[in-house]
Structure formats: structure tokens, C-alpha cells
Amino acid sequence: MGKRGHGGHHGGAWKVAYADFVTSMMALFLVLWLVSSDQETREAVEAYFRGEKVGAAMKRPGAIHESDSKAFKPKPDDRASKNLAVLEKFNRSMERLRDQLNNSSEAGEDLIRFEFLADGVRIVAIDRSRKPFFLPGTPDFTDFGLFVMNTIAWEVERHPYMVEVEGHTQKGADGVVNENHSVSDVAWDLSTRRAMAARKALQGGGVDDTQFWRVAGYADRQPINQEKPEAEENRRISVVIRPKLDDQIDELKATFANP
């Protein structure tokens, strides 16, 4: 009797597991269906989950009444719809920029990295000794560094994007350290001057001054390689680009108004 009871327990468990599997597959099917659906269908689903009436489909299968079809049209002042369109355009723009910059790097050098963020893109330009971005110990660009900045500027200046520039050094910053300046002083000074030089180069390439939201030097405090803070890959310039979304502008204005 005990064995039958034990077997009965497992005999019921598989049904629960199977039900979970079927539910997951249905959820996956719905996601794939929505992704592959046309714009009108997606707008109808969106309207349904917003609680808008879609009574036309209920009144008569296959028919959409004029009065009800308005529910399927996105509102002109709908921030979510506008922001989605802006993000799609932004992603295409950044993919184009990545292709252009990747073509400027030799295979295996890993000079330029793209980090896609939730609200934008961070372009990381590594100042490697084999192909330097700056002249050693200075905020002066090499021809390669200036080319990268001009390429970024060419894409950004055509759009209302927001830009942040970050300068970073590795531990034991490159440059001459004399009795009047500690290594830490050099790191802060050099990373800040390089960030300012990058901003100036971007602006010279056409980026409007109003598009810059932050320019900062972080010395050696944010290494990419945490295990080797002295590694040269930590010596870099980062350019963060974000699309100009309505709610994002409000948040940034509040941030800079109340630091």
C-alpha cells in the first residue's frame, strides 16, 4: 500500500510540471506572436491592457467601427509611444556608429568597446600603448584618437542626443610625477583634462554645447580590470550617449537642479 501511495504522489507531480511547461510555452508563443505582429495588432493589444474599449471586435467579427477604431490609434501626447520610436531610431544610429568605429580597429586590439545600457550606450576608447589615444602623459590626442572623436561627433551632432564624457587612468597614472605632485594628483588632473579635451573635440566636430550633461575625470577609481588596476585597459575615455526622452529630460533637470 505504501508503494502505491508513493507512486501516486509522483504520478500527480508530473502533471503539475507538465502544466507549468505548457503555460511557459503559451507565454513564449504569445511573445513571439506579438513580436511578429503588425503595428495595428500591437496597438490593439496595448489598448486592451490600458483598459480602453475595443468593442468593435465584439459587435461583429471582422468589423471595426469608426467610433471604436480610435482606441487603436496612439495618442499624439503618449510619451511611451514617442519614446519607443526614439529608442528604435537611436539603436539604429548606434549600430551604424559601432560599425564605423569597429572598422577603424585592427583585429584583436579591442580598442573600442560598446556597452549597451538600459537608456543609452557607453563607448569606451582604450588608450593602448600599441595604438595610443593620447600622447603619453598629456591630454593631447593622437591622430587616431582625434579620428575616433570626430567619428562619434559626426553621428551625434545630427541628433538631439545627450552626451557625458568620462576620463579614466590606470593605477600609477602615466605622466611625470615630481616632488610637487603625487601620483594621485596626476591621476585626477590627467583624467579630468582628457575628459575636457574629449568634450572639446566632440564640440569641434559639431556636437552642440547644450548636449553635454556631464564631463568628469575619475582618476583610477573605476578600473575596468578590477584584478589588475594598473592594466592599461583601465586608461580610457568613455562617451555615454543617450536619446532625448521626455521623462529622461525631466529627471536630468531635477538631478542637476538638486545635486
C-alpha positions as CSV (number, residue, x, y, z in Angstrom):
1,M,0.0,0.0,0.0
2,G,2.8,2.3,0.9
3,K,4.5,1.8,-2.5
4,R,1.2,2.6,-4.3
5,G,0.8,5.7,-2.3
6,H,4.3,6.8,-3.1
7,G,3.9,6.1,-6.8
8,G,0.6,8.0,-6.8
9,H,2.4,11.1,-5.3
10,H,4.9,11.2,-8.2
11,G,2.2,10.3,-10.7
12,G,0.4,13.6,-9.8
13,A,3.6,15.7,-9.7
14,W,4.4,15.2,-13.4
15,K,1.0,16.8,-14.2
16,V,2.0,19.9,-12.4
17,A,5.3,20.1,-14.1
18,Y,3.7,19.5,-17.5
19,A,1.1,22.2,-16.8
20,D,3.9,24.7,-15.9
21,F,5.7,23.7,-19.2
22,V,2.6,24.2,-21.2
23,T,2.0,27.6,-19.6
24,S,5.6,28.6,-20.3
25,M,5.2,27.6,-23.9
26,M,2.0,29.6,-24.3
27,A,3.7,32.6,-22.8
28,L,6.6,32.2,-25.3
29,F,4.1,31.8,-28.2
30,L,2.3,35.0,-27.2
31,V,5.6,36.9,-27.0
32,L,6.7,35.6,-30.5
33,W,3.2,36.3,-31.9
34,L,3.3,39.9,-30.6
35,V,6.9,40.5,-31.9
36,S,5.9,39.2,-35.4
37,S,2.5,41.0,-35.5
38,D,1.9,44.2,-37.4
39,Q,1.7,47.6,-35.9
40,E,-2.1,47.7,-35.8
41,T,-2.3,44.4,-33.8
42,R,0.3,45.5,-31.3
43,E,-1.6,48.8,-30.8
44,A,-4.8,46.9,-30.2
45,V,-3.2,44.7,-27.6
46,E,-1.6,47.7,-26.0
47,A,-5.0,49.4,-25.9
48,Y,-6.6,46.4,-24.3
49,F,-4.1,46.3,-21.4
50,R,-4.6,50.0,-20.9
51,G,-8.2,49.3,-20.3
52,E,-9.5,51.0,-23.4
53,K,-12.6,49.7,-25.0
54,V,-12.3,47.5,-28.1
55,G,-16.0,46.9,-28.5
56,A,-15.8,46.9,-32.3
57,A,-14.4,43.4,-32.5
58,M,-17.2,42.2,-30.1
59,K,-20.0,43.7,-32.0
60,R,-19.3,41.9,-35.2
61,P,-16.4,39.6,-36.0
62,G,-14.1,41.1,-38.7
63,A,-15.6,44.6,-38.5
64,I,-14.2,47.7,-36.9
65,H,-16.5,50.6,-36.4
66,E,-15.2,54.1,-36.9
67,S,-16.0,55.2,-33.3
68,D,-14.1,52.3,-31.8
69,S,-11.1,52.3,-34.2
70,K,-9.9,55.5,-32.4
71,A,-8.9,53.3,-29.5
72,F,-6.2,51.7,-31.6
73,K,-4.5,54.9,-32.6
74,P,-1.7,56.1,-30.4
75,K,-2.3,59.4,-28.8
76,P,-0.1,62.3,-30.0
77,D,0.9,63.1,-26.5
78,D,1.6,59.5,-25.4
79,R,5.1,59.6,-24.0
80,A,5.6,55.8,-24.1
81,S,4.8,55.6,-27.8
82,K,7.0,58.6,-28.7
83,N,9.9,57.3,-26.6
84,L,9.7,53.9,-28.1
85,A,10.1,55.4,-31.6
86,V,13.0,57.5,-30.4
87,L,14.7,54.4,-28.9
88,E,14.3,52.4,-32.1
89,K,15.9,55.2,-34.1
90,F,18.7,55.6,-31.5
91,N,19.6,51.9,-31.6
92,R,19.9,52.0,-35.4
93,S,22.1,55.1,-35.2
94,M,24.4,53.5,-32.6
95,E,24.7,50.2,-34.6
96,R,25.8,52.3,-37.5
97,L,28.3,54.1,-35.4
98,R,29.6,50.9,-34.0
99,D,30.2,49.5,-37.5
100,Q,32.2,52.6,-38.4
101,L,34.4,52.5,-35.3
102,N,35.0,48.8,-35.5
103,N,36.3,49.2,-39.0
104,S,38.9,51.6,-37.5
105,S,40.4,49.0,-35.2
106,E,42.7,46.2,-36.1
107,A,41.5,42.7,-35.2
108,G,42.4,41.6,-31.7
109,E,43.3,45.0,-30.4
110,D,40.0,45.6,-28.7
111,L,40.5,49.4,-28.8
112,I,36.8,50.5,-28.9
113,R,34.1,48.8,-26.9
114,F,30.3,49.4,-27.0
115,E,28.3,48.8,-23.8
116,F,24.6,49.0,-24.5
117,L,22.9,50.4,-21.4
118,A,19.2,50.4,-20.4
119,D,18.9,54.0,-21.5
120,G,21.8,54.5,-23.9
121,V,25.2,53.5,-25.0
122,R,28.7,53.8,-23.4
123,I,31.5,54.0,-26.0
124,V,34.8,53.1,-24.3
125,A,38.0,54.0,-26.1
126,I,41.1,52.2,-24.7
127,D,44.3,54.1,-24.7
128,R,46.6,51.2,-25.5
129,S,50.3,51.7,-26.0
130,R,50.3,49.8,-29.3
131,K,47.8,52.3,-30.7
132,P,47.6,55.2,-28.3
133,F,44.6,57.5,-28.0
134,F,46.6,60.3,-26.3
135,L,50.2,61.3,-26.3
136,P,51.7,59.8,-23.2
137,G,51.1,61.8,-20.0
138,T,49.2,64.5,-21.9
139,P,45.6,65.4,-22.8
140,D,46.7,65.7,-26.4
141,F,45.0,63.4,-28.9
142,T,46.9,61.3,-31.4
143,D,45.6,61.2,-34.9
144,F,43.8,58.0,-34.1
145,G,42.2,59.4,-31.0
146,L,41.0,62.6,-32.9
147,F,39.6,60.4,-35.7
148,V,37.5,58.4,-33.2
149,M,36.2,61.6,-31.6
150,N,35.3,63.1,-34.9
151,T,33.5,59.9,-36.0
152,I,31.4,60.0,-32.8
153,A,30.7,63.7,-33.3
154,W,29.6,63.2,-36.9
155,E,26.9,60.8,-35.7
156,V,25.8,62.6,-32.6
157,E,25.6,66.1,-33.9
158,R,22.8,65.1,-36.3
159,H,20.5,64.1,-33.5
160,P,19.3,65.6,-30.2
161,Y,21.3,63.2,-28.1
162,M,22.7,63.8,-24.6
163,V,26.4,63.2,-24.0
164,E,28.5,62.5,-21.0
165,V,32.3,62.3,-21.1
166,E,34.4,60.3,-18.6
167,G,38.2,60.3,-18.2
168,H,39.9,57.4,-16.5
169,T,43.5,56.4,-15.8
170,Q,45.1,53.2,-14.6
171,K,46.7,52.9,-11.2
172,G,50.0,54.7,-11.2
173,A,48.9,57.2,-13.8
174,D,51.1,57.7,-16.9
175,G,53.0,61.0,-16.7
176,V,55.8,62.7,-14.9
177,V,55.5,62.8,-11.2
178,N,57.7,65.4,-9.4
179,E,58.1,66.4,-5.8
180,N,55.2,68.8,-6.0
181,H,52.6,66.3,-7.4
182,S,51.7,62.9,-6.0
183,V,50.6,60.0,-8.2
184,S,47.0,60.6,-7.1
185,D,47.2,64.3,-8.1
186,V,48.4,63.3,-11.5
187,A,45.6,60.8,-11.9
188,W,42.9,63.2,-11.1
189,D,44.4,66.0,-13.1
190,L,45.1,63.9,-16.2
191,S,41.8,62.1,-16.3
192,T,39.9,65.4,-15.9
193,R,42.0,67.2,-18.6
194,R,41.5,64.3,-21.0
195,A,37.7,64.3,-20.4
196,M,37.7,68.1,-21.1
197,A,39.8,67.5,-24.3
198,A,37.3,64.9,-25.5
199,R,34.4,67.3,-24.9
200,K,36.3,70.0,-26.8
201,A,37.0,67.6,-29.7
202,L,33.3,66.4,-29.9
203,Q,32.2,70.1,-29.8
204,G,34.7,70.9,-32.6
205,G,33.1,68.0,-34.6
206,G,29.7,69.6,-34.4
207,V,28.1,68.5,-31.1
208,D,26.3,71.4,-29.6
209,D,27.4,72.6,-26.2
210,T,23.8,72.2,-24.8
211,Q,24.0,68.4,-25.5
212,F,26.7,67.9,-22.8
213,W,25.3,66.9,-19.4
214,R,28.4,65.8,-17.5
215,V,32.2,65.9,-18.1
216,A,34.3,64.3,-15.3
217,G,37.6,62.7,-14.5
218,Y,37.5,59.7,-12.3
219,A,41.3,59.1,-11.9
220,D,41.9,55.4,-11.2
221,R,38.8,54.9,-9.1
222,Q,36.7,52.9,-11.6
223,P,39.0,50.4,-13.3
224,I,37.6,48.0,-15.9
225,N,40.0,45.3,-14.8
226,Q,39.4,45.1,-11.0
227,E,42.0,42.5,-10.5
228,K,44.8,44.5,-12.3
229,P,44.1,48.2,-11.6
230,E,47.5,49.0,-13.2
231,A,46.5,47.4,-16.5
232,E,46.5,49.8,-19.5
233,E,42.9,48.9,-20.4
234,N,41.9,51.0,-17.4
235,R,43.3,54.1,-19.1
236,R,40.5,55.2,-21.3
237,I,37.9,57.8,-22.4
238,S,34.2,56.9,-22.1
239,V,31.5,58.7,-24.1
240,V,28.0,58.0,-22.8
241,I,25.2,58.8,-25.3
242,R,21.6,58.8,-24.5
243,P,18.5,59.6,-26.6
244,K,16.5,62.6,-25.6
245,L,13.4,61.1,-24.0
246,D,10.7,63.3,-22.4
247,D,10.8,61.7,-18.9
248,Q,14.6,61.4,-19.0
249,I,14.9,65.2,-19.6
250,D,12.7,65.8,-16.6
251,E,14.8,63.5,-14.4
252,L,18.1,65.0,-15.6
253,K,16.9,68.6,-15.0
254,A,15.9,67.6,-11.4
255,T,19.2,65.9,-10.8
256,F,21.3,68.9,-11.9
257,A,19.0,71.4,-10.2
258,N,19.4,69.5,-6.9
259,P,22.8,67.9,-6.9
